[in-house]
Amino acid sequence: MSADREEEESPLPQVGMIIEHESGQWRVLRNIASGPFSDVFFVSDVSNSRQKYAMKVEKQNGNIRAVLKLDVMVLSCMQRRGAVGFPRMIAAGRTSAYKYLVMQMLGPDLGKLRRSLPEKRFSLATALKVALQTVDRLQALHDAGWLCRDVKAPNLVVGINDDEDNGQIYMLDFGFARRFRDSEGNRLPPRPNAALVGTFQYAPLAAHAHKDQSPKDDLESWFYMTVELIKGPLPWGSFKDYHQMGDYKKAIRNEKRVDFLYGCPEELGNILDSIDGTTFFDEPQYDLIRRELRTAAVRADVDMETPFDWQIQRWMLRRAHFVGDLGESNMASERLANDTTADSDDDRSSLPVETTPPLE
């Protein structure tokens, strides 16, 4: 059934229908993910059914927040720059009912892989290798003039084709991305106030304070994620209120610092100091961060050539597909207006949310 006929009956593609675009045709096989802002479908190339892709879809009307345009803008920008570790964009288009983006099919995300393990944390070798790759992704994104504003393990995935590909970390989901440079490459000044966008659990202090974010804030979110990959669930994961989360994040700079970093390489403290010492207009010290991570590996006698945990324990890749998303993903922003709830590691604080209308 063609997209034009089917869209009259349903606002989203249906299994079996064919999406037609000037660059190709794709058959919808199944829905593989549903979120508060978009759905993702597994599709096959009509001319070569062995070739599979992911298709992200967003309704034309009635969205909590339109995100697909930003995905297309960021991915096309990174593709033009030849950046490593960003999904290959195949095609983007729209019908009267929805917009869609066909892109490279990838594997499970780092959050599900971590949570597939009984101890809910990676080996130190895997965590440090992931940290190094994801710093590279953020620097590439920032060099292109973009902020992510929603850095977290669920937005970082592995490849699926072979050992080399599933040793590659890919960054995706740019629904909260924002340019921080103008067309001439100059830094944009901070706005007097800004929406709290992203995901509470990983949100930087600037977001909690409704301040504009800069590259250093993406790295702050990256830092929380890295600690989680090393130690397991973050201590504020069970908090019911995002203000409490913000207070705890402030405390890890003071009285709770030792407890928070316990079990992590001491170099992570130096990384946190570097991030906190970076101002809104400063260039983050990416090289220092990478150097500290490599020093941590040497001091802990970690072989950075060791395969990732999921390359050694292949069952992780299979089990990750059965690990649920963190909390209920639908209508997150609407629910937040009335109530904020969370439970342990499977918490709604991991939902992408926006507490005020965007001022951009």
Secondary structure, DSSP 4 states (H G I P E B T S, - for coil): -BHHHHTTT-SS--TT-EEEETTEEEEEEEEEEE-SS-EEEEEEETTEEEEEEEEEEEESSS-SS--HHHHHHHHHHHHHTT-TTSPPEEEEEE-SSEEEEEEE----BHHHHHHTSTTSS--HHHHHHHHHHHHHHHHHHHHTTEE-S---GGGEEE--SSTTTTTSEEE---TT-EE-B-TTSPBPPPPS----EEEGGG--HHHHTT----HHHHHHHHHHHHHHHHHSS-TTTT-S-HHHHHHHHHHTTTTTHHHHHTTS-THHHHHHHHHHT--TTSPP-HHHHHHHHHHHHHHTT--TTSPPHHHHSTHHHHHHTTSPPSS--TTHHHHHHH-----TTS-GGGSEEESS----
